[in-house]
């Protein structure tokens, strides 16, 4: 685990959230750092020059560039195919797609790679807050944890809900998924990573119950957590604006990554 200043930052994935994080780091938090990215999409020469960016197609190029820190913003596949090698090379990695940790084999693999490399696997809580209270309550025992996510119907386009429901015709709140956090993290990885943060902070992926709702009465992303246990009862509710470039992602998810970097990447212990 490096204690040196962060001077070289890698980003995996330059979609809406990756670009937002890149711009914020360059303009606010780490202005003097050098930046590189792994991304398979085409980017203009103007974009690359504007962001002073080294661009690679594979993880080996980024490894050879020797970043101090890498931020994953590319989805579950990127966690599987790129993060283990980075951790094993001793590079700290911030994971945004923490829903990937619903796979216990992958979770163990990442933890072992981090241990072998002496690196930090840093999880951000993304679009939800207040989970420190639930982690404290967990010590006395939690009986039940429920996560309820509400988004406008159009925010579920491109997910399994689109094939199961006529999203454009929904006129009242409609449950599009009900199951465990493990199931939600696999079926709705771009929309429900927050369920992973809830699961890791409480009773785990299999015991955390999840309900996802297409709700035409809301214009923002609404996240609610209810927990019950020996400590008493807990309720958390956040109403988040979506990223302007991607209605499937809460703006707070990008901000949580920026905050992790600005606070010298204090590891969140779930």
N, C-alpha and C positions, 0 to 999 in steps of 0.2 A: 504494500500500500504506500503510494508516494505521498510525501509531505511537501514536495517542491511546488512552486507556483505553477499554475496552469497556463502554459504558453502555446500549446498545440491541441486543438479540439477537433475531433472527428464527429460527424453526424451520419447516421445510417438512415437514409430516406429523406428526400426533399419534397415530400408532399406538403399539404397545407400546414400541418403542425411542424414539420421539419424546417420549412422556410420561416415560419413565425419565430421559432426558437433561434435559428441562425441570425435573423435580423436583430432580435432582442439582445443576444449575446454580443454581437458586433457593435451595436449602437449604445448599449448601456452597461453590461456587466463585465465583459472581457474584450474591451476595444483593441487592446494591443496584441491579442492572441492571433496565431495563424489558424486557418480553418481548412479542413478537407472533408469530403463526403463520399459515401458509397451510394450511388443511385444509377438505375438503369434507364431512366427517362432521359430524353434529349433536353439539353439546356442551351440557351443561346450563349454566344461568346460574350455578349453584353452582360448577361446575368453572372457569368463566371468571373468576369473582370470586376464588376461592381462589388462582388462579395469576396474578392481576392481568394478564390476558392480553388483548391486542388480537387480534381474529380476522379474517382476510381470506380471500376466496375466490379471488383472483387475484393474480398477481405485482405488478401495478401498485399495488395497495393497500399492499403491503409496501415497494415502492420509495418511495412517497410518505411512508411512516412513517420512512424514512431510518435503517435499522439500521447499526450498525458491523460486524456480523458476522451471517452466516446459516448455519445448520446444516441440511443436507439429510438427511432421514430417511424419504423417501417412495417410494423406488424409482427405477428407471431412467427412467420417464416424466417424473418431476420434474426429473431432471438435464437432460433434453432441452428441456423446455418452460419452465423457470424460471431455471436457473442461468446461462445465457449473458447474459440481461438484467441480472442482479445483478452479475456480474463486469464487464460493460461500464460499469455505473454506478459502478464503483470500490469495490464492496463485497466484502470477503473472504468466501469460501464454503468451508465444510467439507463434503466429500462423503463420505457413508457408503456410497452405492450405487456403489462404484468399478467394479463389473462393467460399468457402462455404457461405460467407457472401452475395452471390447473393440471398440467401433465406432471405427475409426481416423479417420473423418470427424468424428464427434462430439468425439473427443479433441482433434483439431486445432482445431476450432471453439471449444472451451472455452479452450484455450491462447491462441488469438488474442484472444478476448474479454477474458481476464485481462490480456493485454499492452496492449490498447487502453485498458482502464479503470485500469491501474496497480494491479490487485487481485491477491490471492493465491488460487490454487486449491489447497486444502489436502486432501490425501488421507490418510485414516486407515487403518491396517493391520487394523483390526477384530479378528476373532476369532483372529488368529495373531500370534505374535511371533518374534523371532530372525532376522528377515529382513535385519537389518543385516549379519550375517555373509555371507549370500548375495550381497548387493550388493557387499561387498568382494571376494568370490571372483569375481564377474562380470568384474572388471578383468583377470583372468588367463585368462578364457575358461571357459564352462560347456558341458559336453557334453550334459548331460541333467538335467532337472528334472521330478520327479513329485510331484503332490499327491494324497493319499488322504484322503477325508472319510468318516467313519463316524458315523451317527446311528441312533437307534432307528427302527424302521419307521414308527411313527406320526408321527415328525417330518417324513416325506416326504409326508404328506397335503397335497393342494392343489397338488401339483407334477405334471409329466408322469409320474412314477413311479406315481402313483395309477391312471392309466388303463392302464398296461402291466403292473402287478403287483397281486396281491391282498395288500396290505400286512398285513392282519390275519392272513393265513395263513403269513407268512414265519417259519420256525423256525430258520433258520441264516443266516449272513452271505451276502447276495445283492447282487451288483453291479447297480446300477440305471442306471448311466451310465459309459461309458468313451469318452474323446475328448480334444479339446484344451480349453485354458482358454477360448478364444474361444467354443467351442460350449457349454461349461458355463455361462458367464456369461450367455448368452442364454437357455438352456433352464431354468436353475435360479437366477434372479437373487436370489430371497429366501433361498436356502440356500447359495449358493456364491460370494458376493462375495469370500470369502477367496481364491478361486482367482485373482481379479484382482490382489490384493496380491502373491501369489506370482509371477504372470506379470510384473508391472511391476518386480519386484525381481530378476528373473532373465533368462530367455531370450525373453520376450514371450508374447503370447497364443496364437500359432499353434504355437509349439514346446513349450510347457508341456503335459505330459500330465496328465490328470485321471481319477481313478476315484472314484465316489461309491457308497457301500455302505449298504444298509439292514441293520442289524446288531442282532438281538434280544438279543445278549449284552452290549450296552452300554446304559447308562442316561443317558449324557451325550454331548455332541458331541465327537468325537475328530478332530483335525486332524494330519496327518503330512505332512512334506515331506522328500524325499530329493533331493540334488543331487550331481552328480559333474562334476569338471573338472580343470584343470591344478593347482588348489590341493589336490586330494584328494577326500574325500567328506564330506558333511554330512547330518545327520539332525535334524529338529525334530519334536517330538511334544507336543501340548497336549491336555488333557482338560478341556473347558469345561462348566460348568453352563449350561443354557439359561435365557433370561429366563423368569421365572415366568409372564408373560402371553403368551408366544409361544415354543413349543418349537422353532420353526424358526430362532430367532436365538440365538446365543451371547451370554451375559451380557457377555463380554469385549468384544464389538463396541460395546455401549453405553459401557462403561468407557473404551474407547480414544478415543471422542469427548470424554468428560469430561476425559480426561488432556490431549488436544490443547488444549482451551480453558484448562485450568489452567496449562499451560506457555506461555501467551501464543502459542499457535498457531504453533509452529515448523513450517515447511513441511517435509514429508517428500519428499525427492528420490528418485524411483524410477528 
